[in-house]
Amino acid sequence: MAHESLELEPSRGTFKPMADPRRYMPEPPPVRVIAVEDVTLPAATGKAPELDAFYVGLLRFEREPGESSLSYRAENVRLRFDVRLPPVRRDDYRPVSIEVPLLADVEKKLVEMQTEYERQRGLTPGSDQLVLLDPAGNWVAISEMREIR
């Protein structure tokens, strides 16, 4: 099968793009926390670099600039950390549910980082989760985003 080349006609005038007067609105991060409001988790002091690598580097949250506390922004809510001196006391051990665009990409990165996790298979196709501890010792359940149709 031969491929034909496509040629464009030369422009008849000069093109000048117009500046968009609307305020710039950045795209939200490609990650969601399954929650109706901001989530606050405990963390020991000194864990910020490890938490940045986990939440920003691995899961693609955005670090909130100018925040006095440790805070990450997802598409829908914020994940905040209550930084305390160790030992950190936890009120419960329920995992934070996080949705990412491609679960396979996160799993590949976890294998490369040699991070322990458990894959939990769901009852329906595509409902698998990766369950693991974040660097602060909080349980996280990562699943793949599904389109609502």
N, CA, C and O atoms as a GROMACS GRO file, in nm:
protein
  596
    1MET      N    1   0.085  -0.118   0.000
    1MET     CA    2   0.000   0.000   0.000
    1MET      C    3   0.090   0.124   0.000
    1MET      O    4   0.168   0.143   0.093
    2ALA      N    5   0.079   0.205  -0.101
    2ALA     CA    6   0.162   0.325  -0.114
    2ALA      C    7   0.103   0.438  -0.030
    2ALA      O    8  -0.019   0.458  -0.026
    3HIS      N    9   0.191   0.511   0.035
    3HIS     CA   10   0.148   0.626   0.114
    3HIS      C   11   0.161   0.751   0.030
    3HIS      O   12   0.266   0.776  -0.031
    4GLU      N   13   0.056   0.828   0.026
    4GLU     CA   14   0.059   0.953  -0.050
    4GLU      C   15   0.100   1.066   0.043
    4GLU      O   16   0.064   1.067   0.160
    5SER      N   17   0.175   1.160  -0.011
    5SER     CA   18   0.214   1.276   0.070
    5SER      C   19   0.106   1.383   0.057
    5SER      O   20   0.038   1.393  -0.045
    6LEU      N   21   0.094   1.460   0.158
    6LEU     CA   22  -0.006   1.565   0.163
    6LEU      C   23   0.066   1.698   0.163
    6LEU      O   24   0.155   1.720   0.245
    7GLU      N   25   0.030   1.786   0.073
    7GLU     CA   26   0.092   1.918   0.066
    7GLU      C   27  -0.013   2.023   0.098
    7GLU      O   28  -0.129   2.011   0.059
    8LEU      N   29   0.030   2.125   0.170
    8LEU     CA   30  -0.058   2.235   0.205
    8LEU      C   31  -0.037   2.351   0.109
    8LEU      O   32   0.074   2.374   0.060
    9GLU      N   33  -0.143   2.423   0.083
    9GLU     CA   34  -0.131   2.542   0.000
    9GLU      C   35  -0.061   2.651   0.079
    9GLU      O   36  -0.076   2.658   0.201
   10PRO      N   37   0.015   2.735   0.013
   10PRO     CA   38   0.078   2.846   0.084
   10PRO      C   39  -0.029   2.943   0.135
   10PRO      O   40  -0.135   2.958   0.075
   11SER      N   41   0.001   3.006   0.246
   11SER     CA   42  -0.093   3.100   0.308
   11SER      C   43  -0.106   3.224   0.221
   11SER      O   44  -0.009   3.268   0.159
   12ARG      N   45  -0.225   3.279   0.216
   12ARG     CA   46  -0.250   3.398   0.134
   12ARG      C   47  -0.230   3.527   0.212
   12ARG      O   48  -0.229   3.636   0.155
   13GLY      N   49  -0.214   3.515   0.340
   13GLY     CA   50  -0.197   3.634   0.424
   13GLY      C   51  -0.108   3.603   0.542
   13GLY      O   52  -0.058   3.491   0.556
   14THR      N   53  -0.089   3.700   0.626
   14THR     CA   54  -0.007   3.676   0.745
   14THR      C   55  -0.100   3.644   0.861
   14THR      O   56  -0.202   3.709   0.881
   15PHE      N   57  -0.063   3.543   0.934
   15PHE     CA   58  -0.142   3.500   1.049
   15PHE      C   59  -0.084   3.561   1.175
   15PHE      O   60   0.035   3.547   1.201
   16LYS      N   61  -0.168   3.627   1.252
   16LYS     CA   62  -0.125   3.685   1.378
   16LYS      C   63  -0.216   3.629   1.487
   16LYS      O   64  -0.334   3.665   1.494
   17PRO      N   65  -0.162   3.541   1.574
   17PRO     CA   66  -0.245   3.488   1.680
   17PRO      C   67  -0.283   3.598   1.780
   17PRO      O   68  -0.203   3.686   1.812
   18MET      N   69  -0.405   3.590   1.829
   18MET     CA   70  -0.453   3.689   1.925
   18MET      C   71  -0.428   3.637   2.066
   18MET      O   72  -0.438   3.517   2.092
   19ALA      N   73  -0.396   3.728   2.155
   19ALA     CA   74  -0.377   3.691   2.295
   19ALA      C   75  -0.513   3.658   2.356
   19ALA      O   76  -0.611   3.729   2.333
   20ASP      N   77  -0.518   3.552   2.434
   20ASP     CA   78  -0.642   3.512   2.501
   20ASP      C   79  -0.659   3.595   2.628
   20ASP      O   80  -0.575   3.587   2.717
   21PRO      N   81  -0.764   3.675   2.638
   21PRO     CA   82  -0.779   3.763   2.754
   21PRO      C   83  -0.827   3.691   2.881
   21PRO      O   84  -0.827   3.748   2.989
   22ARG      N   85  -0.867   3.566   2.866
   22ARG     CA   86  -0.918   3.494   2.982
   22ARG      C   87  -0.804   3.455   3.076
   22ARG      O   88  -0.690   3.436   3.033
   23ARG      N   89  -0.835   3.445   3.204
   23ARG     CA   90  -0.736   3.407   3.304
   23ARG      C   91  -0.693   3.263   3.280
   23ARG      O   92  -0.776   3.178   3.248
   24TYR      N   93  -0.565   3.235   3.296
   24TYR     CA   94  -0.512   3.100   3.276
   24TYR      C   95  -0.559   3.009   3.389
   24TYR      O   96  -0.548   3.044   3.507
   25MET      N   97  -0.611   2.895   3.352
   25MET     CA   98  -0.655   2.796   3.450
   25MET      C   99  -0.580   2.666   3.421
   25MET      O  100  -0.606   2.602   3.320
   26PRO      N  101  -0.488   2.626   3.510
   26PRO     CA  102  -0.409   2.504   3.483
   26PRO      C  103  -0.495   2.379   3.490
   26PRO      O  104  -0.598   2.375   3.558
   27GLU      N  105  -0.451   2.277   3.418
   27GLU     CA  106  -0.520   2.148   3.422
   27GLU      C  107  -0.506   2.088   3.562
   27GLU      O  108  -0.403   2.106   3.626
   28PRO      N  109  -0.608   2.019   3.610
   28PRO     CA  110  -0.596   1.954   3.741
   28PRO      C  111  -0.502   1.834   3.732
   28PRO      O  112  -0.480   1.780   3.624
   29PRO      N  113  -0.447   1.792   3.844
   29PRO     CA  114  -0.361   1.673   3.843
   29PRO      C  115  -0.440   1.550   3.797
   29PRO      O  116  -0.561   1.544   3.817
   30PRO      N  117  -0.373   1.453   3.735
   30PRO     CA  118  -0.443   1.336   3.682
   30PRO      C  119  -0.467   1.227   3.786
   30PRO      O  120  -0.454   1.108   3.755
   31VAL      N  121  -0.501   1.265   3.906
   31VAL     CA  122  -0.521   1.169   4.014
   31VAL      C  123  -0.638   1.217   4.100
   31VAL      O  124  -0.656   1.337   4.120
   32ARG      N  125  -0.716   1.122   4.151
   32ARG     CA  126  -0.833   1.155   4.233
   32ARG      C  127  -0.826   1.083   4.367
   32ARG      O  128  -0.779   0.969   4.375
   33VAL      N  129  -0.871   1.150   4.472
   33VAL     CA  130  -0.889   1.087   4.602
   33VAL      C  131  -1.037   1.061   4.617
   33VAL      O  132  -1.119   1.150   4.592
   34ILE      N  133  -1.073   0.940   4.657
   34ILE     CA  134  -1.215   0.907   4.674
   34ILE      C  135  -1.258   0.959   4.811
   34ILE      O  136  -1.249   0.890   4.912
   35ALA      N  137  -1.304   1.084   4.810
   35ALA     CA  138  -1.347   1.152   4.933
   35ALA      C  139  -1.435   1.269   4.894
   35ALA      O  140  -1.430   1.317   4.781
   36VAL      N  141  -1.516   1.316   4.988
   36VAL     CA  142  -1.604   1.429   4.961
   36VAL      C  143  -1.543   1.560   5.010
   36VAL      O  144  -1.592   1.667   4.974
   37GLU      N  145  -1.439   1.551   5.090
   37GLU     CA  146  -1.370   1.672   5.137
   37GLU      C  147  -1.223   1.639   5.157
   37GLU      O  148  -1.182   1.524   5.144
   38ASP      N  149  -1.143   1.740   5.189
   38ASP     CA  150  -1.001   1.719   5.209
   38ASP      C  151  -0.976   1.610   5.313
   38ASP      O  152  -1.050   1.598   5.410
   39VAL      N  153  -0.870   1.533   5.292
   39VAL     CA  154  -0.834   1.422   5.380
   39VAL      C  155  -0.708   1.462   5.457
   39VAL      O  156  -0.613   1.514   5.398
   40THR      N  157  -0.708   1.439   5.589
   40THR     CA  158  -0.592   1.468   5.672
   40THR      C  159  -0.538   1.339   5.730
   40THR      O  160  -0.612   1.260   5.789
   41LEU      N  161  -0.407   1.318   5.711
   41LEU     CA  162  -0.340   1.198   5.760
   41LEU      C  163  -0.223   1.238   5.851
   41LEU      O  164  -0.168   1.347   5.836
   42PRO      N  165  -0.186   1.152   5.945
   42PRO     CA  166  -0.070   1.183   6.029
   42PRO      C  167   0.061   1.148   5.960
   42PRO      O  168   0.066   1.059   5.875
   43ALA      N  169   0.167   1.220   5.997
   43ALA     CA  170   0.301   1.191   5.946
   43ALA      C  171   0.403   1.238   6.049
   43ALA      O  172   0.383   1.338   6.117
   44ALA      N  173   0.512   1.164   6.059
   44ALA     CA  174   0.619   1.203   6.150
   44ALA      C  175   0.703   1.313   6.086
   44ALA      O  176   0.709   1.323   5.963
   45THR      N  177   0.765   1.395   6.166
   45THR     CA  178   0.852   1.500   6.114
   45THR      C  179   0.966   1.438   6.033
   45THR      O  180   1.012   1.328   6.063
   46GLY      N  181   1.011   1.511   5.932
   46GLY     CA  182   1.123   1.465   5.850
   46GLY      C  183   1.085   1.374   5.735
   46GLY      O  184   1.174   1.325   5.665
   47LYS      N  185   0.958   1.350   5.711
   47LYS     CA  186   0.913   1.260   5.604
   47LYS      C  187   0.877   1.334   5.475
   47LYS      O  188   0.838   1.270   5.377
   48ALA      N  189   0.890   1.465   5.473
   48ALA     CA  190   0.847   1.543   5.356
   48ALA      C  191   0.916   1.500   5.226
   48ALA      O  192   0.846   1.483   5.126
   49PRO      N  193   1.048   1.480   5.220
   49PRO     CA  194   1.108   1.438   5.093
   49PRO      C  195   1.056   1.302   5.043
   49PRO      O  196   1.034   1.285   4.923
   50GLU      N  197   1.036   1.208   5.134
   50GLU     CA  198   0.984   1.076   5.096
   50GLU      C  199   0.839   1.086   5.051
   50GLU      O  200   0.798   1.020   4.955
   51LEU      N  201   0.760   1.168   5.120
   51LEU     CA  202   0.620   1.187   5.082
   51LEU      C  203   0.609   1.257   4.947
   51LEU      O  204   0.522   1.224   4.867
   52ASP      N  205   0.698   1.354   4.920
   52ASP     CA  206   0.700   1.420   4.789
   52ASP      C  207   0.729   1.318   4.678
   52ASP      O  208   0.663   1.319   4.575
   53ALA      N  209   0.827   1.232   4.701
   53ALA     CA  210   0.863   1.131   4.600
   53ALA      C  211   0.746   1.037   4.575
   53ALA      O  212   0.721   0.997   4.461
   54PHE      N  213   0.673   1.000   4.681
   54PHE     CA  214   0.561   0.907   4.669
   54PHE      C  215   0.441   0.973   4.603
   54PHE      O  216   0.391   0.925   4.501
   55TYR      N  217   0.394   1.085   4.660
   55TYR     CA  218   0.269   1.145   4.612
   55TYR      C  219   0.287   1.228   4.484
   55TYR      O  220   0.199   1.227   4.398
   56VAL      N  221   0.398   1.300   4.470
   56VAL     CA  222   0.420   1.381   4.351
   56VAL      C  223   0.488   1.298   4.243
   56VAL      O  224   0.443   1.295   4.128
   57GLY      N  225   0.597   1.230   4.279
   57GLY     CA  226   0.673   1.154   4.180
   57GLY      C  227   0.602   1.031   4.128
   57GLY      O  228   0.599   1.007   4.008
   58LEU      N  229   0.544   0.952   4.217
   58LEU     CA  230   0.480   0.827   4.178
   58LEU      C  231   0.334   0.847   4.135
   58LEU      O  232   0.295   0.804   4.027
   59LEU      N  233   0.255   0.911   4.220
   59LEU     CA  234   0.110   0.920   4.195
   59LEU      C  235   0.067   1.046   4.121
   59LEU      O  236  -0.049   1.056   4.079
   60ARG      N  237   0.157   1.142   4.103
   60ARG     CA  238   0.133   1.264   4.025
   60ARG      C  239   0.036   1.363   4.088
   60ARG      O  240  -0.036   1.433   4.017
   61PHE      N  241   0.035   1.371   4.221
   61PHE     CA  242  -0.033   1.480   4.290
   61PHE      C  243   0.049   1.606   4.264
   61PHE      O  244   0.160   1.599   4.212
   62GLU      N  245  -0.006   1.723   4.301
   62GLU     CA  246   0.070   1.847   4.296
   62GLU      C  247   0.090   1.897   4.438
   62GLU      O  248  -0.004   1.901   4.517
   63ARG      N  249   0.212   1.934   4.471
   63ARG     CA  250   0.242   1.987   4.603
   63ARG      C  251   0.185   2.128   4.610
   63ARG      O  252   0.205   2.208   4.519
   64GLU      N  253   0.115   2.158   4.718
   64GLU     CA  254   0.056   2.289   4.736
   64GLU      C  255   0.166   2.389   4.772
   64GLU      O  256   0.227   2.376   4.877
   65PRO      N  257   0.192   2.488   4.688
   65PRO     CA  258   0.295   2.586   4.720
   65PRO      C  259   0.246   2.684   4.825
   65PRO      O  260   0.129   2.720   4.830
   66GLY      N  261   0.338   2.727   4.909
   66GLY     CA  262   0.305   2.829   5.008
   66GLY      C  263   0.225   2.781   5.126
   66GLY      O  264   0.188   2.861   5.212
   67GLU      N  265   0.197   2.653   5.133
   67GLU     CA  266   0.122   2.600   5.246
   67GLU      C  267   0.217   2.586   5.365
   67GLU      O  268   0.332   2.544   5.348
   68SER      N  269   0.170   2.620   5.483
   68SER     CA  270   0.254   2.604   5.602
   68SER      C  271   0.261   2.457   5.642
   68SER      O  272   0.357   2.414   5.706
   69SER      N  273   0.159   2.380   5.605
   69SER     CA  274   0.160   2.238   5.635
   69SER      C  275   0.190   2.160   5.507
   69SER      O  276   0.194   2.218   5.398
   70LEU      N  277   0.212   2.032   5.520
   70LEU     CA  278   0.239   1.945   5.405
   70LEU      C  279   0.106   1.910   5.340
   70LEU      O  280   0.020   1.847   5.402
   71SER      N  281   0.087   1.952   5.214
   71SER     CA  282  -0.042   1.936   5.148
   71SER      C  283  -0.021   1.906   5.000
   71SER      O  284   0.064   1.966   4.934
   72TYR      N  285  -0.102   1.812   4.948
   72TYR     CA  286  -0.097   1.773   4.807
   72TYR      C  287  -0.234   1.788   4.746
   72TYR      O  288  -0.336   1.760   4.810
   73ARG      N  289  -0.238   1.834   4.620
   73ARG     CA  290  -0.365   1.858   4.552
   73ARG      C  291  -0.391   1.748   4.450
   73ARG      O  292  -0.304   1.716   4.368
   74ALA      N  293  -0.510   1.692   4.455
   74ALA     CA  294  -0.557   1.596   4.354
   74ALA      C  295  -0.657   1.670   4.265
   74ALA      O  296  -0.674   1.791   4.278
   75GLU      N  297  -0.721   1.598   4.176
   75GLU     CA  298  -0.820   1.661   4.089
   75GLU      C  299  -0.936   1.718   4.168
   75GLU      O  300  -0.989   1.824   4.134
   76ASN      N  301  -0.976   1.649   4.274
   76ASN     CA  302  -1.099   1.686   4.344
   76ASN      C  303  -1.079   1.742   4.484
   76ASN      O  304  -1.152   1.833   4.523
   77VAL      N  305  -0.985   1.693   4.563
   77VAL     CA  306  -0.965   1.737   4.701
   77VAL      C  307  -0.816   1.746   4.730
   77VAL      O  308  -0.732   1.717   4.644
   78ARG      N  309  -0.785   1.787   4.852
   78ARG     CA  310  -0.646   1.793   4.896
   78ARG      C  311  -0.617   1.682   4.996
   78ARG      O  312  -0.705   1.640   5.072
   79LEU      N  313  -0.495   1.637   4.994
   79LEU     CA  314  -0.447   1.538   5.090
   79LEU      C  315  -0.349   1.613   5.179
   79LEU      O  316  -0.241   1.652   5.135
   80ARG      N  317  -0.387   1.633   5.304
   80ARG     CA  318  -0.307   1.712   5.399
   80ARG      C  319  -0.244   1.619   5.502
   80ARG      O  320  -0.301   1.516   5.538
   81PHE      N  321  -0.127   1.657   5.548
   81PHE     CA  322  -0.059   1.579   5.650
   81PHE      C  323  -0.043   1.662   5.777
   81PHE      O  324   0.004   1.776   5.774
   82ASP      N  325  -0.083   1.601   5.887
   82ASP     CA  326  -0.065   1.659   6.020
   82ASP      C  327   0.070   1.608   6.070
   82ASP      O  328   0.081   1.495   6.117
   83VAL      N  329   0.173   1.693   6.058
   83VAL     CA  330   0.309   1.653   6.092
   83VAL      C  331   0.328   1.662   6.242
   83VAL      O  332   0.306   1.767   6.303
   84ARG      N  333   0.370   1.550   6.301
   84ARG     CA  334   0.387   1.541   6.446
   84ARG      C  335   0.523   1.480   6.480
   84ARG      O  336   0.587   1.417   6.396
   85LEU      N  337   0.565   1.500   6.604
   85LEU     CA  338   0.685   1.433   6.652
   85LEU      C  339   0.653   1.286   6.672
   85LEU      O  340   0.544   1.252   6.718
   86PRO      N  341   0.748   1.195   6.640
   86PRO     CA  342   0.722   1.053   6.661
   86PRO      C  343   0.719   1.020   6.810
   86PRO      O  344   0.782   1.092   6.889
   87PRO      N  345   0.651   0.918   6.851
   87PRO     CA  346   0.573   0.822   6.772
   87PRO      C  347   0.437   0.881   6.732
   87PRO      O  348   0.375   0.954   6.809
   88VAL      N  349   0.394   0.847   6.612
   88VAL     CA  350   0.267   0.897   6.557
   88VAL      C  351   0.156   0.802   6.598
   88VAL      O  352   0.164   0.681   6.575
   89ARG      N  353   0.051   0.858   6.658
   89ARG     CA  354  -0.066   0.779   6.699
   89ARG      C  355  -0.172   0.792   6.591
   89ARG      O  356  -0.200   0.902   6.543
   90ARG      N  357  -0.231   0.679   6.552
   90ARG     CA  358  -0.334   0.677   6.448
   90ARG      C  359  -0.469   0.641   6.508
   90ARG      O  360  -0.480   0.554   6.594
   91ASP      N  361  -0.573   0.711   6.461
   91ASP     CA  362  -0.708   0.683   6.510
   91ASP      C  363  -0.771   0.564   6.438
   91ASP      O  364  -0.852   0.492   6.497
   92ASP      N  365  -0.735   0.542   6.312
   92ASP     CA  366  -0.785   0.426   6.238
   92ASP      C  367  -0.684   0.386   6.132
   92ASP      O  368  -0.588   0.459   6.105
   93TYR      N  369  -0.706   0.271   6.073
   93TYR     CA  370  -0.613   0.218   5.974
   93TYR      C  371  -0.681   0.192   5.839
   93TYR      O  372  -0.636   0.109   5.761
   94ARG      N  373  -0.790   0.265   5.813
   94ARG     CA  374  -0.857   0.252   5.684
   94ARG      C  375  -0.769   0.313   5.575
   94ARG      O  376  -0.709   0.418   5.598
   95PRO      N  377  -0.762   0.250   5.458
   95PRO     CA  378  -0.678   0.307   5.352
   95PRO      C  379  -0.744   0.427   5.285
   95PRO      O  380  -0.867   0.437   5.278
   96VAL      N  381  -0.661   0.518   5.237
   96VAL     CA  382  -0.708   0.629   5.154
   96VAL      C  383  -0.720   0.573   5.013
   96VAL      O  384  -0.624   0.516   4.961
   97SER      N  385  -0.836   0.588   4.950
   97SER     CA  386  -0.858   0.537   4.815
   97SER      C  387  -0.819   0.643   4.713
   97SER      O  388  -0.868   0.756   4.717
   98ILE      N  389  -0.728   0.605   4.623
   98ILE     CA  390  -0.676   0.697   4.522
   98ILE      C  391  -0.695   0.633   4.385
   98ILE      O  392  -0.668   0.514   4.366
   99GLU      N  393  -0.743   0.712   4.288
   99GLU     CA  394  -0.759   0.665   4.151
   99GLU      C  395  -0.654   0.731   4.062
   99GLU      O  396  -0.632   0.852   4.069
  100VAL      N  397  -0.589   0.649   3.979
  100VAL     CA  398  -0.488   0.696   3.884
  100VAL      C  399  -0.533   0.659   3.743
  100VAL      O  400  -0.615   0.569   3.727
  101PRO      N  401  -0.481   0.728   3.639
  101PRO     CA  402  -0.524   0.696   3.502
  101PRO      C  403  -0.489   0.554   3.460
  101PRO      O  404  -0.573   0.487   3.399
  102LEU      N  405  -0.368   0.505   3.490
  102LEU     CA  406  -0.326   0.370   3.450
  102LEU      C  407  -0.262   0.299   3.568
  102LEU      O  408  -0.152   0.335   3.612
  103LEU      N  409  -0.328   0.198   3.619
  103LEU     CA  410  -0.276   0.123   3.733
  103LEU      C  411  -0.148   0.049   3.696
  103LEU      O  412  -0.060   0.034   3.780
  104ALA      N  413  -0.137   0.003   3.572
  104ALA     CA  414  -0.018  -0.071   3.528
  104ALA      C  415   0.107   0.016   3.537
  104ALA      O  416   0.214  -0.035   3.571
  105ASP      N  417   0.096   0.146   3.506
  105ASP     CA  418   0.211   0.236   3.516
  105ASP      C  419   0.259   0.250   3.660
  105ASP      O  420   0.379   0.247   3.687
  106VAL      N  421   0.166   0.264   3.753
  106VAL     CA  422   0.201   0.275   3.895
  106VAL      C  423   0.264   0.145   3.943
  106VAL      O  424   0.363   0.147   4.016
  107GLU      N  425   0.207   0.032   3.902
  107GLU     CA  426   0.262  -0.097   3.944
  107GLU      C  427   0.404  -0.116   3.891
  107GLU      O  428   0.491  -0.167   3.962
  108LYS      N  429   0.428  -0.075   3.768
  108LYS     CA  430   0.562  -0.085   3.710
  108LYS      C  431   0.663  -0.002   3.790
  108LYS      O  432   0.773  -0.048   3.818
  109LYS      N  433   0.624   0.120   3.826
  109LYS     CA  434   0.712   0.207   3.904
  109LYS      C  435   0.737   0.150   4.044
  109LYS      O  436   0.849   0.160   4.096
  110LEU      N  437   0.635   0.090   4.104
  110LEU     CA  438   0.653   0.029   4.236
  110LEU      C  439   0.753  -0.086   4.230
  110LEU      O  440   0.834  -0.103   4.321
  111VAL      N  441   0.747  -0.165   4.124
  111VAL     CA  442   0.841  -0.276   4.105
  111VAL      C  443   0.982  -0.220   4.088
  111VAL      O  444   1.078  -0.271   4.147
  112GLU      N  445   0.996  -0.115   4.006
  112GLU     CA  446   1.128  -0.053   3.985
  112GLU      C  447   1.184   0.005   4.115
  112GLU      O  448   1.304  -0.001   4.138
  113MET      N  449   1.096   0.061   4.199
  113MET     CA  450   1.139   0.120   4.326
  113MET      C  451   1.158   0.014   4.435
  113MET      O  452   1.204   0.045   4.545
  114GLN      N  453   1.123  -0.111   4.403
  114GLN     CA  454   1.130  -0.223   4.497
  114GLN      C  455   1.048  -0.194   4.623
  114GLN      O  456   1.092  -0.218   4.735
  115THR      N  457   0.929  -0.142   4.600
  115THR     CA  458   0.835  -0.110   4.708
  115THR      C  459   0.736  -0.224   4.724
  115THR      O  460   0.680  -0.273   4.626
  116GLU      N  461   0.715  -0.266   4.847
  116GLU     CA  462   0.620  -0.375   4.873
  116GLU      C  463   0.477  -0.325   4.856
  116GLU      O  464   0.442  -0.215   4.900
  117TYR      N  465   0.394  -0.409   4.793
  117TYR     CA  466   0.252  -0.380   4.777
  117TYR      C  467   0.180  -0.513   4.761
  117TYR      O  468   0.242  -0.617   4.736
  118GLU      N  469   0.050  -0.508   4.776
  118GLU     CA  470  -0.032  -0.627   4.753
  118GLU      C  471  -0.136  -0.593   4.648
  118GLU      O  472  -0.201  -0.489   4.657
  119ARG      N  473  -0.151  -0.679   4.549
  119ARG     CA  474  -0.253  -0.659   4.446
  119ARG      C  475  -0.378  -0.734   4.490
  119ARG      O  476  -0.375  -0.855   4.512
  120GLN      N  477  -0.488  -0.661   4.502
  120GLN     CA  478  -0.616  -0.722   4.538
  120GLN      C  479  -0.704  -0.724   4.415
  120GLN      O  480  -0.733  -0.620   4.356
  121ARG      N  481  -0.745  -0.841   4.377
  121ARG     CA  482  -0.831  -0.856   4.259
  121ARG      C  483  -0.976  -0.833   4.300
  121ARG      O  484  -1.022  -0.884   4.402
  122GLY      N  485  -1.047  -0.756   4.219
  122GLY     CA  486  -1.186  -0.727   4.245
  122GLY      C  487  -1.277  -0.833   4.185
  122GLY      O  488  -1.231  -0.924   4.116
  123LEU      N  489  -1.405  -0.821   4.212
  123LEU     CA  490  -1.504  -0.916   4.161
  123LEU      C  491  -1.537  -0.892   4.015
  123LEU      O  492  -1.577  -0.984   3.943
  124THR      N  493  -1.521  -0.768   3.971
  124THR     CA  494  -1.550  -0.735   3.832
  124THR      C  495  -1.420  -0.701   3.759
  124THR      O  496  -1.325  -0.656   3.822
  125PRO      N  497  -1.416  -0.722   3.628
  125PRO     CA  498  -1.294  -0.688   3.553
  125PRO      C  499  -1.260  -0.540   3.567
  125PRO      O  500  -1.347  -0.453   3.559
  126GLY      N  501  -1.134  -0.512   3.588
  126GLY     CA  502  -1.088  -0.374   3.600
  126GLY      C  503  -1.104  -0.313   3.736
  126GLY      O  504  -1.083  -0.193   3.752
  127SER      N  505  -1.140  -0.393   3.837
  127SER     CA  506  -1.158  -0.338   3.972
  127SER      C  507  -1.045  -0.380   4.065
  127SER      O  508  -1.066  -0.393   4.185
  128ASP      N  509  -0.926  -0.403   4.011
  128ASP     CA  510  -0.810  -0.439   4.092
  128ASP      C  511  -0.759  -0.318   4.168
  128ASP      O  512  -0.781  -0.203   4.127
  129GLN      N  513  -0.690  -0.345   4.280
  129GLN     CA  514  -0.631  -0.239   4.361
  129GLN      C  515  -0.491  -0.280   4.402
  129GLN      O  516  -0.460  -0.398   4.416
  130LEU      N  517  -0.406  -0.180   4.420
  130LEU     CA  518  -0.275  -0.201   4.480
  130LEU      C  519  -0.283  -0.140   4.620
  130LEU      O  520  -0.315  -0.023   4.635
  131VAL      N  521  -0.254  -0.220   4.720
  131VAL     CA  522  -0.262  -0.173   4.858
  131VAL      C  523  -0.121  -0.172   4.916
  131VAL      O  524  -0.048  -0.270   4.908
  132LEU      N  525  -0.084  -0.058   4.974
  132LEU     CA  526   0.050  -0.044   5.030
  132LEU      C  527   0.053   0.066   5.134
  132LEU      O  528  -0.045   0.138   5.154
  133LEU      N  529   0.167   0.078   5.201
  133LEU     CA  530   0.189   0.184   5.299
  133LEU      C  531   0.264   0.298   5.232
  133LEU      O  532   0.359   0.275   5.158
  134ASP      N  533   0.222   0.422   5.259
  134ASP     CA  534   0.298   0.537   5.211
  134ASP      C  535   0.419   0.556   5.304
  134ASP      O  536   0.427   0.488   5.406
  135PRO      N  537   0.512   0.645   5.273
  135PRO     CA  538   0.630   0.663   5.357
  135PRO      C  539   0.601   0.705   5.501
  135PRO      O  540   0.686   0.687   5.589
  136ALA      N  541   0.482   0.760   5.527
  136ALA     CA  542   0.445   0.799   5.663
  136ALA      C  543   0.376   0.686   5.739
  136ALA      O  544   0.341   0.703   5.856
  137GLY      N  545   0.356   0.571   5.674
  137GLY     CA  546   0.291   0.458   5.740
  137GLY      C  547   0.140   0.456   5.728
  137GLY      O  548   0.075   0.383   5.802
  138ASN      N  549   0.084   0.534   5.637
  138ASN     CA  550  -0.061   0.535   5.613
  138ASN      C  551  -0.094   0.436   5.502
  138ASN      O  552  -0.021   0.426   5.403
  139TRP      N  553  -0.205   0.363   5.517
  139TRP     CA  554  -0.248   0.269   5.414
  139TRP      C  555  -0.308   0.344   5.297
  139TRP      O  556  -0.385   0.439   5.315
  140VAL      N  557  -0.272   0.301   5.175
  140VAL     CA  558  -0.320   0.362   5.051
  140VAL      C  559  -0.370   0.249   4.960
  140VAL      O  560  -0.300   0.149   4.942
  141ALA      N  561  -0.489   0.266   4.903
  141ALA     CA  562  -0.544   0.171   4.806
  141ALA      C  563  -0.554   0.244   4.672
  141ALA      O  564  -0.631   0.339   4.658
  142ILE      N  565  -0.475   0.199   4.574
  142ILE     CA  566  -0.468   0.264   4.444
  142ILE      C  567  -0.544   0.181   4.341
  142ILE      O  568  -0.520   0.061   4.327
  143SER      N  569  -0.635   0.246   4.270
  143SER     CA  570  -0.711   0.176   4.166
  143SER      C  571  -0.709   0.261   4.039
  143SER      O  572  -0.663   0.375   4.040
  144GLU      N  573  -0.760   0.204   3.931
  144GLU     CA  574  -0.762   0.273   3.802
  144GLU      C  575  -0.893   0.350   3.785
  144GLU      O  576  -0.999   0.302   3.823
  145MET      N  577  -0.882   0.470   3.727
  145MET     CA  578  -1.002   0.551   3.700
  145MET      C  579  -1.088   0.482   3.597
  145MET      O  580  -1.037   0.420   3.504
  146ARG      N  581  -1.219   0.493   3.614
  146ARG     CA  582  -1.312   0.440   3.515
  146ARG      C  583  -1.400   0.553   3.466
  146ARG      O  584  -1.446   0.637   3.544
  147GLU      N  585  -1.422   0.554   3.336
  147GLU     CA  586  -1.510   0.656   3.279
  147GLU      C  587  -1.654   0.627   3.316
  147GLU      O  588  -1.697   0.512   3.318
  148ILE      N  589  -1.727   0.734   3.344
  148ILE     CA  590  -1.869   0.721   3.371
  148ILE      C  591  -1.942   0.739   3.240
  148ILE      O  592  -1.926   0.842   3.174
  149ARG      N  593  -2.020   0.642   3.202
  149ARG     CA  594  -2.091   0.649   3.073
  149ARG      C  595  -2.239   0.653   3.093
  149ARG      O  596  -2.314   0.659   2.996
   0.00000   0.00000   0.00000
